Amino acid sequence: MSMMSDTRRSGPSGLGKIFALNWPLIVLITAIACAGFTMLFSVAGGALDPWARAQMIRFAVGMIAMVIIAMIPIRFWLYMAPMAYLFAMGLLVLVEVMGHVGMGAQRWIDLGFILLQPSEVMKIALVMVLAAYYNWLDVDKVSHIFWVILPLILILLPVGLVLKQPDLGTALLLVMGGGAVMFLAGVSLWYFGTALAAAVGLVTAVLKSQGTDWQLLKDYQYRRIFTFLDPSADPLGAGYHITQAKIAMGSGGLSGRGYMQGTQSRLNFLPEKHTDFIFTTLAEEFGFVGSTALLGLYTLVIVFCIFSAISNRNRFGALLTGGIAVTFFLFFAVNMGMVMGLMPVVGVPLPLVSYGGSAMLVLLAAFGLVQSAHVHRPRIRD
């Protein structure tokens, strides 16, 4: 065993790192982003401004950042994981002090050239710090109650701050993303069963608390829940958005109405047609075929990340890659489920497609970490 470990090397050097990149993953990410540019051009009525051009620039910057991050050895990101988490926590606290308010929520920090959403940074920083923690922890201690407490604290601290913004959707994504890393690290399933039972109890308490002095959610969040359960109860009010989204998706049929021919988006019936509900525009214009094609691209990204994680002998790199893959899956699964009426509307953008600076740049930085883990994974010398 010792002889085998002596023959390992951490990865290529110099220009070899460029060739060692996971190029199929880069091609898939670019294809998804191009689909986003196409749809942003469409919803703007055939114009690059105000959305498509800005999105293209952010994507170019993000891709450069992704390659730079990929060139840095994965052990550097292992050491930086706690700092990344503390930095993200600091940004979340800063939002409470001087955050930019938009659409009734205080979730952004105005940097002048971009509105930074710290909760997006935390989604990746949380995966990083948990992967670093389980890389440090002995495998036989993973399920010991004492060693489970710290990861739970690391998850619940940012969740509490995000809920104050308020942003229930992102808070749930943080819980599920953090839980995914714990699952991949080998934490006992008994803990997840207990968490599921607690979640059922919490949902019951949330519903029971409506209208009481100890109401747990905002009124608009309750409206989202009840709209999800029965959108037809208020089709012109709380159920308007999801009703229009279903009409758009249904009218697309098998092959769609044609590019830039979607009536729901062109006539402004669709809400947030360039952000959270952009998938409905795609479904209306390209139909079931186009929607399935995009879903296929997303699935291939997950597959390549999973293969990269499985083949990685570095525990931190494997957990980091797996955690980011699950987080990416949650992004598009929740968004698609939301616009189809399968989940409550929680304001989660469609990754690499929806317009947005923070989400785009943070996600490409996350894929830079995946590439770093892939490029610098331990290898066996011939």
N, C-alpha and C positions, 0 to 999 in steps of 0.2 A: 504493500500500500504506500509506504514511504517513497519507494522508488518511482511509483506512478506520479505522486504529488511533485516530485522533483523534476519531472519531465513536462510539467505544465508551464505554459506561458500565458500572460494576461491578454494577448491580442497583438495585432499588427502595429507598426509604427509608420510615421511619415505619411506618404501618399497611399500606403496600403490601407489606411483607415477609410479613405474615400471608397475604395473598391470593396471594403468589408461592410459598408453600410447595407442595411436591409432595403435594397432598391425596389423590390416589389411593393413594400409598404409605402415608400415615397410616391410611387406611381399611383397607388390607390388613394392616398391622401390628396394628391393633386387632382385626380379625377373627381373626387367628391367636391373639392373646392371649386372646380370649374363648373360643376352642376349648380353650385351656389351662385357663382357669378352670373350664370345664364338666367337663373330665376330672379335675381335682383335686378337684372337688366329688364326682364319682362314686367315685373311689378311696378317699375318706374316708367312704364309706358314706352319702352324702347329707348331708354337713355342710360348712359353710364352713371350720371349723377341723379340723385345724391348718394346712392348706396353702392353700386357695383364698383366704381372706380376706387372708392375708399377701401372697400373690402379687398380688392386686388392688391393695393399697396400694402395693407396689413398682412396679407398672405405672403407677399414677397419678403417683407421684413421678418415674419415669423419663420419662413423656411430657412433664411440665412441664420437666424438664431438657433434653429433646430440643428443645423449642420455644425455650428460652433459648439453647441452643448454636446453633440455626439462625439466630437473630437477629444473632449476632456475625459480622462480616465474615470471609470465608474466609482473607484474608491474615493475620488474627490467629492462626488455627490453623496456618498455614504457619510463622509465627515460633515458635509454641509446640511444634511437632513434636519438636525435639530435647529440650526440657524434659520432654515427656510420656514420651519413651523413657527418659531418665535416671531419671525418677520411677518408672516401672515396673520398671526394673532395680534401683533401690533397694529397692522392695517385695519383689522376688524374693530379694535378699540378706537382707532382714529375715526372710523366711520361714525361712531357714536358721538364723537366730539364735534367734528366738522364735516360730516358727510353731506353729499349732494342729494337733495330730495327730488325724486321723480316718480310720477304716477302714484303718489301717496306713500311711497316707501323711501327710506333713507339707506341706500345700499351702495352708493358710489363715492369715490373721491375724485374731485375735478383736478386733473393735472394740466389743464389747459389744452393740450393736444389730444387728450383722450380721457374719457370717464372710466376710471379703473374700478372694477368691482372686486373688492378683496376676497369675497366668498369664492370666486373662481380660483384665485391663487391658493386658497386654503384646501380646495378639493385635491390638488396635487401635492401640496405640502404635507397634508395629513397622510397620504399614501406613502410619501417618502419617509416620514418619521416612524411610521409603524413598521415599514420594511426594515429600516435601520434597527429598530428595537428588537425585532424577531431575528435579525441577523446576529445581534449581540447575545441574545438569550439562548441558553442551552435547549436543545429540542425536547429533552425530558421534563423541562419546567414550563413548557408552553401552556399547558392546561391547568397548572396549579393556580388556585384562587388568588394567591398573593400576587402572582405575575400577570393576572388578567385585569387587575384593578387599574394599573397605570394606563394601558391602552384605552380602557373605558373613559378614564379622565381626559386623555388626549382627544378623544372623540367628542365627549359631551361639552367640553369648554367652548370650542368654536360653534357647536350646535346651539348652545344657549345664546351666544352673541348674534348668530344669524337669525334666530327666532325673534329677537328683539327688533329686527330691521323693519318690518317683519318679512321673512322669506321662508315659508314652510317647505316649498319644493326643494330649495338648496339644502335646507337642514336635513330633510329626508335622504337626499343624495349623499350627504356627508356620513350619515349613519350607515347607509348601505355600503358605501365605498370603504369605510373603515372596517365594517363587519366582514367585507369580502377579504381584506388583507388578513384579518384574524383567522378566517376560515382556511385560506390558502396556507397560512403558517401552521395549521394543524390543531387549532384550539378545539376542544371537545364539543361534539354536537349537542351535548346536554346544555351548554350555555346558550346556544342558539335557540333550542327549544324553550328555555326559560325566557329568553328575550322575546320570542314570538308570543308566549302567553302574556307577558307584560305588555306587549304592543296591543293585544286584543283588549286587555284591561284599560289601557290608556285611551284607545279609541272609544270605548264605552263611556269612560269618564268625560271625554271631550264632548260627546253627544249629549250626555246628561247635564253638562254644565251650562249649556246654552240658556241664556236668559237669567242666569243666577248671578249672585255677587262674585262668584269665583269662576266666571266664564273663562275658559282656557284659550280660545281663539278669537280673532277679530270677527266682526259681523260678516265682512265680505268673504272671509275664509269659510264660514258656515254656508254662505250662499253658493260657493263653489262646490262644496260637498253635496248639497241638496240638488244643485243643478246637474251634477254628475249622475246622481241617482235617478233624476227625472227631468231632463231638459225641456220636455214638452209642457211642463207645468207653468213655465213663464217664457214662452218662445220669443217675446219681444223685449224681455228684460234680462234677467240673469242667464237665461238659456239661449240668448240670441247668438252669442259667439259660436258655441258648439253646434247649434242648429245650422248656421250658415256654413260652418266647416264641413259638416256632413253633406250638405247640399252640393258643395263644390266637389268633394271627393266622389260622390255618387254620380254627378253629371259627367265626370271624366270617362266613365265606362272602361272599356278594355284598352283602347289606344289613345284616349284623350281628345279634347276639342282642337288641339293644335297649339303650337307655340305662339304665345301672346294672344291667344283667342279665348282665354278664360273669362267668362262674364262676371263671375263672382269677385274676382280680384280686380278686373279692369273697372268695374262699376263700384268698387269700394264697399262691397258687402262684407268682405272678409276683414276681421280685426287683426291688427299687428301682422299684416300680410308679408312684411319683410323680415320679421323676427320669429316669434313663437309659432305662427301659423303658416309659415312658408311652405311646409310640406303639403298643405291642402292646395296651394296654387300649383305645385308640381303635379299633384294627382289629377287636378282638373285639366291641365294642359297636356299631360303625357299619359294619363290613365293608369290602369293597373300595370301595364308593361313598364312604364317609366318608374312607378313607385317600387316595383319589384326589383328593377335594375339598381336603384339607389340602395335599397335594403341589401341587395347582394354585395355591393361595394362595401357597405358597413360590415357585413358578415365576414368578408375576406380580410378586412383589417383586423378583426378579432382573431381570426384563424392564424394569421401570420404572427400576431403578438403571442398567442398561446404556444405556437411551435417554438418561437424564440425563447419563451420562458422555460418550457420543458427542456430544451437543449442547453440551458444555461446552468453550469455547475456552481456559479456564484449565488449564494442564497439571497443576498440583498438584491442583486440584479434580477433574479427570477421572481421574487416577491414584488419588486417594483414594477416589472413588466406586467405581471399578472394583475396587480392592483390597478394600474392605469388602463389595462384592457377592460376590466370590469367597470371602471368609472366611465369609460367611453361608451360601453354597452348601455349603461344606465341612462346616459345622455339621450341617445337616439331612441331607446325603448320607451322612456317616459314621455318624450316629446311626441312620438308617433301614437302612443297609447292615449295621450291627452287629446290630440286633435281628432282621433277616431271615436272619442267618447268612452274609451275603455278605462280611463283614469281621470281623476279630477284635474281641472285646469290649474297648473301650479307654476306656470311661467318658466319653463325650462327650454332653452333654445335648441334648435337642431344643429348638432356639431358640424362645423366647417361649412354649413350652408346658410344658416340664419345670419343676418347682419349683426355685427357686434365686435368691438375691438378686444375687450378683455377676454372673452371666451375663445376667440380665434388665437390670440397670441399665447395664452396660457396653455391651450391644448397643443399647439405646435411645440411649445417648450417641453410639454410632457412627452411628446413623441421623440423629442431630442434625447430625453432621459432613456426612453426605450431603445433608441439607436445606440446610445453610449453603452448600455448594458449588453447590447448585441455585439458591438464592435470589440469591446474589451472583455468579453466572456472568456473564461479559462479554456485553453485548448491543450490537446495532447500532441507533443512533438512526434513527427513521423520517425 
